[in-house]
């Protein structure tokens, strides 16, 4: 996602944010954005981990069923 935004695009976004929010609000906004992004990544990691665990359990149940037959 961020790989498609070049250096020029990031500078443009920073300048627009500076104009809209002002220099005093930028650190607060950056901190809030960073913590939100961190929470999103952790939630996504938990979902993937849970899905992988369910897949392993299903695979083990199938193997057990096959061995018992």
Beta strands, then each sheet from edge to edge (+ up, - down):
end
